[in-house]
């Protein structure tokens, strides 16, 4: 009986403390990008919907040359169509060979960028860095981020984090922002409750959830000591504590009654 009770309590505590199941960082998205300088940029283009893991292997292969065929897949992921249609739709002039900066400029920026070495090829991580560096460049009155439905989000100290049903709310500069359903975060921890007191240096909101934060860059060092509210936010869930107490009381009275019956 005691073993069953312990299992129940442990499960209840687990479902409330395992709060980071849907938050992804460089260690959980791809297994081979954590130690590359482009990890944050790769994470960002993942958040933009450009790419996914290679055939279930969870690898990005950052040092591999970027082929035009793979570029077509990235274009399709970003604009919402099958990658093989990139040539037909005019985003690429060819799907053969290695991709160049001119190819990327055509596919994502409508040839609006001034590229120093247009015929130069690139690796996959260099592609991520190039996209990230030009994400907010004006392209005929709009940016690449805006074309994907993203908007620049808030920055500043994360003053408070609280769990609300199946998501989280972050208070920054007195304003409350909801965390997206499957957000990407450039930070060591994927537990939102740990972020309280840290600095949010960059964020993107959208696309389907317009006001929800989908990409966040967080400095791990605490800007200021967490308050009592922070400790409260990261502490025990009152609901689970209450359920656990009820379970333990039930066991106590059950055993007491059983012992009394045995004496009779």
C-alpha positions as CSV (number, residue, x, y, z in Angstrom):
1,X,0.0,0.0,0.0
2,X,2.8,2.4,0.9
3,X,4.6,1.6,-2.3
4,X,1.5,2.5,-4.3
5,X,1.1,5.8,-2.4
6,X,4.7,6.7,-3.0
7,X,4.4,6.0,-6.7
8,X,1.3,8.2,-6.9
9,X,2.9,11.1,-5.0
10,X,6.1,10.8,-7.1
11,X,4.0,10.9,-10.3
12,X,2.1,14.0,-9.2
13,X,5.3,15.8,-8.3
14,X,6.9,14.7,-11.6
15,X,4.2,16.2,-13.8
16,X,4.6,19.5,-12.2
17,X,8.4,19.7,-11.9
18,X,9.0,18.4,-15.4
19,X,8.1,21.9,-16.8
20,X,10.4,22.0,-19.7
21,X,9.1,19.3,-22.0
22,X,8.2,21.5,-24.9
23,X,11.1,24.0,-24.7
24,X,14.0,23.3,-27.0
25,X,17.6,24.5,-27.0
26,X,20.7,23.7,-29.0
27,X,21.2,20.5,-27.0
28,X,17.8,19.1,-27.6
29,X,17.1,20.1,-31.2
30,X,20.3,18.8,-32.8
31,X,22.9,16.6,-31.1
32,X,25.9,18.1,-33.2
33,X,25.5,21.9,-32.9
34,X,26.1,22.6,-29.2
35,X,29.8,23.4,-29.6
36,X,29.6,25.3,-32.9
37,X,29.8,29.1,-32.8
38,X,26.7,29.1,-35.1
39,X,24.5,27.1,-32.6
40,X,22.3,30.1,-31.8
41,X,21.8,30.9,-35.5
42,X,21.0,27.3,-36.3
43,X,18.5,27.3,-33.5
44,X,17.0,30.5,-34.8
45,X,16.5,29.2,-38.3
46,X,14.9,26.1,-36.8
47,X,12.5,28.3,-35.0
48,X,11.7,30.0,-38.3
49,X,10.7,26.6,-39.7
50,X,13.5,26.2,-42.2
51,X,14.8,22.9,-41.1
52,X,14.4,19.7,-39.1
53,X,16.6,16.9,-38.1
54,X,18.1,14.6,-40.7
55,X,15.9,11.6,-41.2
56,X,15.5,11.0,-37.4
57,X,19.2,11.2,-36.7
58,X,18.8,14.5,-34.9
59,X,21.9,16.0,-36.7
60,X,22.4,19.2,-38.6
61,X,25.9,18.5,-39.9
62,X,27.1,22.2,-39.7
63,X,30.4,21.7,-41.5
64,X,28.8,20.0,-44.6
65,X,28.6,22.0,-47.8
66,X,25.2,23.4,-48.4
67,X,23.8,21.9,-51.7
68,X,21.2,23.6,-53.8
69,X,18.9,20.6,-53.2
70,X,19.1,21.1,-49.5
71,X,18.6,24.9,-49.9
72,X,15.4,24.1,-51.7
73,X,14.3,22.1,-48.7
74,X,15.1,25.1,-46.4
75,X,13.2,27.4,-48.7
76,X,10.2,25.1,-48.8
77,X,10.2,24.7,-45.0
78,X,10.2,28.5,-44.6
79,X,7.6,29.4,-47.2
80,X,5.4,26.4,-46.6
81,X,5.7,24.1,-49.7
82,X,7.6,21.0,-50.7
83,X,11.3,21.7,-51.2
84,X,11.3,20.1,-54.7
85,X,9.0,22.9,-55.9
86,X,11.5,25.6,-55.1
87,X,12.9,25.5,-58.7
88,X,9.4,25.5,-60.3
89,X,8.4,28.5,-58.1
90,X,11.4,30.5,-59.1
91,X,13.2,30.5,-55.8
92,X,16.2,28.6,-57.3
93,X,17.7,28.6,-60.7
94,X,19.1,25.1,-60.3
95,X,19.0,22.2,-57.8
96,X,22.3,20.8,-58.9
97,X,25.7,21.3,-57.2
98,X,26.6,23.4,-54.1
99,X,24.6,26.5,-53.2
100,X,26.2,30.0,-53.4
101,X,25.6,33.2,-51.6
102,X,23.8,34.4,-54.8
103,X,21.5,31.4,-54.6
104,X,20.6,32.2,-51.0
105,X,20.2,35.9,-51.9
106,X,17.7,34.9,-54.7
107,X,15.8,32.4,-52.6
108,X,15.3,34.4,-49.5
109,X,16.0,38.0,-50.2
110,X,14.7,38.6,-53.7
111,X,18.3,39.5,-54.8
112,X,18.1,42.7,-52.6
113,X,21.4,42.1,-50.7
114,X,24.8,43.3,-51.8
115,X,26.9,40.2,-51.5
116,X,30.7,40.5,-51.5
117,X,31.3,37.0,-52.9
118,X,28.1,36.0,-54.7
119,X,29.6,32.9,-56.4
120,X,31.2,31.7,-53.1
121,X,29.8,28.5,-51.7
122,X,29.0,27.9,-48.0
123,X,28.6,25.3,-45.3
124,X,25.3,24.7,-43.6
125,X,26.4,26.7,-40.5
126,X,27.5,29.6,-42.7
127,X,24.1,29.6,-44.2
128,X,22.5,29.9,-40.8
129,X,24.8,32.7,-39.9
130,X,24.0,34.5,-43.1
131,X,20.3,34.2,-42.6
132,X,20.5,35.4,-39.0
133,X,22.7,38.4,-39.9
134,X,20.2,39.6,-42.5
135,X,16.9,38.6,-40.9
136,X,15.9,42.2,-40.3
137,X,17.2,43.7,-43.5
138,X,14.6,45.7,-45.4
139,X,13.5,43.9,-48.6
140,X,11.1,46.2,-50.5
141,X,9.4,47.4,-47.4
142,X,9.5,44.2,-45.4
143,X,12.0,41.9,-43.7
144,X,12.5,38.2,-44.0
145,X,11.3,37.8,-40.4
146,X,8.1,39.7,-41.2
147,X,7.6,37.5,-44.3
148,X,7.5,34.5,-42.0
149,X,5.0,36.0,-39.7
150,X,7.4,36.8,-36.9
151,X,7.7,40.1,-35.0
152,X,10.6,41.3,-32.8
153,X,9.7,40.7,-29.2
154,X,10.6,42.3,-25.8
155,X,14.0,42.4,-24.2
156,X,15.1,43.1,-20.6
157,X,15.2,41.4,-17.2
158,X,12.7,38.6,-16.8
159,X,11.1,39.8,-13.6
160,X,8.7,36.9,-13.0
161,X,7.9,33.5,-14.5
162,X,4.8,31.7,-13.7
163,X,3.1,28.5,-15.0
164,X,-0.4,29.0,-16.3
165,X,-2.1,25.8,-17.2
166,X,0.0,24.3,-20.0
167,X,2.1,27.3,-20.8
168,X,4.2,30.0,-19.0
169,X,3.9,33.7,-18.6
170,X,7.0,36.0,-18.4
171,X,6.9,39.4,-16.9
172,X,9.4,41.8,-18.6
173,X,9.4,45.6,-17.8
174,X,6.1,45.2,-16.1
175,X,4.4,43.6,-19.1
176,X,3.3,40.0,-19.3
177,X,4.1,37.8,-22.3
178,X,3.0,34.3,-23.0
179,X,5.5,31.6,-24.0
180,X,4.8,29.8,-27.3
181,X,3.7,26.2,-27.3
182,X,7.0,24.9,-28.6
183,X,9.5,27.7,-28.1
184,X,13.2,27.7,-29.0
185,X,15.6,29.2,-26.4
186,X,19.3,30.1,-26.7
187,X,20.0,29.3,-23.0
188,X,21.5,26.5,-21.0
189,X,18.3,25.6,-19.2
190,X,15.0,24.7,-20.9
191,X,13.1,25.1,-17.6
192,X,11.3,28.5,-17.8
193,X,11.2,28.9,-14.0
194,X,15.0,29.0,-13.9
195,X,15.0,32.1,-16.2
196,X,13.6,34.5,-13.5
197,X,16.1,37.2,-12.8
198,X,18.0,36.6,-16.1
199,X,18.3,39.0,-19.0
200,X,16.3,38.4,-22.3
201,X,18.5,40.0,-24.9
202,X,16.5,39.0,-28.0
203,X,13.1,37.5,-28.7
204,X,10.8,36.8,-31.6
205,X,7.0,36.4,-31.3
206,X,4.8,34.5,-33.7
207,X,4.0,33.2,-36.2
208,X,0.7,31.3,-35.5
209,X,0.6,32.6,-31.9
210,X,1.1,36.3,-32.7
211,X,1.8,37.5,-29.2
212,X,3.5,34.4,-27.9
213,X,7.3,34.3,-27.7
214,X,8.7,31.6,-30.0
215,X,12.4,32.3,-29.9
216,X,14.4,33.7,-26.9
217,X,18.0,34.5,-26.3
218,X,18.7,34.5,-22.5
219,X,21.9,35.4,-20.7
220,X,22.4,32.7,-18.1
221,X,23.9,35.0,-15.4
222,X,21.3,36.4,-13.0
223,X,20.9,40.2,-13.3
224,X,19.6,40.5,-9.7
225,X,18.7,38.1,-6.9
226,X,15.4,36.4,-7.3
227,X,12.7,37.7,-5.0
228,X,10.5,35.7,-2.6
229,X,8.0,35.5,-5.5
230,X,10.6,33.9,-7.7
231,X,11.2,31.2,-5.0
232,X,7.5,30.8,-4.7
233,X,7.1,30.4,-8.5
234,X,9.7,27.7,-8.6
235,X,8.5,25.9,-5.5
236,X,5.9,23.3,-4.7
237,X,2.7,23.3,-6.6
238,X,-0.1,23.8,-4.0
239,X,-2.5,21.5,-5.9
240,X,-0.1,18.6,-5.9
241,X,0.8,19.2,-2.2
242,X,-2.9,19.1,-1.4
243,X,-3.4,15.9,-3.3
244,X,-0.3,14.3,-1.7
245,X,-1.6,15.2,1.8
246,X,-5.0,13.7,1.0
247,X,-3.3,10.5,-0.2
248,X,-1.1,10.2,2.9
249,X,-4.1,10.9,5.2
250,X,-6.1,8.2,3.4
251,X,-3.3,5.7,3.9
252,X,-2.9,6.7,7.5
253,X,-6.6,6.1,8.4
254,X,-6.7,3.0,6.3
255,X,-3.8,1.4,8.1
256,X,-5.2,2.6,11.5
257,X,-8.6,1.0,10.7
258,X,-7.0,-2.2,9.5
259,X,-4.9,-2.4,12.7
260,X,-8.0,-1.8,14.8
261,X,-9.9,-4.6,13.0
262,X,-7.0,-7.0,13.6
263,X,-7.1,-6.3,17.3
264,X,-10.8,-7.2,17.4
